[in-house]
């Protein structure tokens, strides 16, 4: 549980997440006043991540929404926009305090089906650019191995 005083915006976001989590292919039950959410994102159909369950941690600063939340992939994944735990997503890199957690999670889900080649970086960028079928194979293998 978080130790910060109650944050009305975060409580609103929590309630929104609990209401919409199934429609954005997520599981999890963040508690009231919890400033760290651990959620599971189901891999999109028709993607190399299909059937996988990916752990994502969202950490909120006590100044949220003035200070952006930190999104981290805890499940190893082969993706050109995710390196180690870090996610390269425009809306996260150019944080807008008016954006919702549901919006960020929806964009992460969409990123799994449509990687952004212009923002490619990290471990799998070269494989993606030189051997796309090898990249897809590696993504499927890692999903089977780690995203259980």
N, C-alpha and C positions, 0 to 999 in steps of 0.2 A: 504494500500500500504506500502511496505517496505521503509525504509529511507536510506538504504545503497547504495553506488555507484554501478553502474551496474556491474554485475558479468557475464563474458562471458560464463562460464560453466553453471551457473544457467539458463541463457537465452537459451542455447542449450538444457538443460534438459526440460525446459518449452515447447519449440517447439516440442521436441520429445514426451512429454506427450500429447500435443494437437493433434499430428498426430496419436498416438497409443492408446489413452485412451479407445476407443470403443473396441479394440481387447483385452484389459486387464480388461474389464468389469468395467470401471471407468467413472465417470462424473466429470466435474469441468472445470473451466476456469481461471487458475491462470494468473494474469496480469504481465506485464513486471515490473521488479524490486520489485516484491512482494516476501518477504522472508517467508511468511506464506501461505501455500496452504491448502485450505479446499476442500477435494474431497469426492465423494461418490463412494463406492465400492459396486457393486451389488453382492448379495449372489450367490455362485455357484449353478448350477443345481445339482440335485441328492445329496444335502447336507441338513442338518437341517437349513441352512441359506438361502435356496432358497426363492426368492421373497423379501428378505430383502434388504434394502439400508443402508449401514453402513458408517457413517461419520468418516473420517480419517483426522487428521491434520498433516501436515508435516511442521516443523519449521526448517529453514536453518539459520545457524550462518553466520555472515558476512565473515567468513574465509572459507566458503564452497568452494571447496570440501575438503580442508585440515581438517576441522572439520566436523564430521558426522552430518547428519540431524536427527532430533528427529521425530519419527513417533508415533502418539497417536491415539487410537481408542476412539472416542467421543461417539459412540453409545454403550450402555451396551450390552455385548455379553457373552454367556456361551461358553467358549473355554478354553481348558487346557493350551494354550500357550499365553493367554491374561489375564491379571489381572488388574482390574481397567482400566486404559488407556494404560498400558504398554504392549508391545509386546515382547515376548521371541522368537527371530528368530536368528539363528546362524549368518547369513550375517549382521544383524544389530548389534549383540553383538561383532562381529569381523569385524569391518568396514574396507572396502577397498575403498579408494578415487577414484579408477578407476571404481567402480560399478555405474550403472545408477539408477535413481529413478524408471524407468520402471522395471528394474530387481527386485528391492525391492518390488514394488507393485505386480509384478507377483508372487513372493515368498509368499507374504502375502495371495494372492488369493489362491495359492496352499495349503497353511497351513490351510485354511478354509475347504478344502476337505480332507486333510490328516494331522491331528494333529500329532505333534512329541511327542510321549509318553516319550521319553528319556529326553525331556526338559519341561515336565509337571510341572506346579507350580501353586500356587494361589488357589483361591476359589473353582474351579471345579475339581481339580486333584483327590480328594478322590472319588467324585461321578463318575467320568470317570472310575476309577480303580475298584470300588465296584459294580456299577450299571450302566453299559453302556447304557442300554435302557432308564433308568431314565435320564441319561446325555443327550441323544438325544432328549428326550421329553422336557427337560428344555431348550435346545438350540432352539428348534422349538417355544416354548412358548415365550421366550425372543425375538426371531426374530419377531414374530407377534406383540408383545407388543411395542418394541422399535425401530425396524428397518423399519420404515414406510417412 
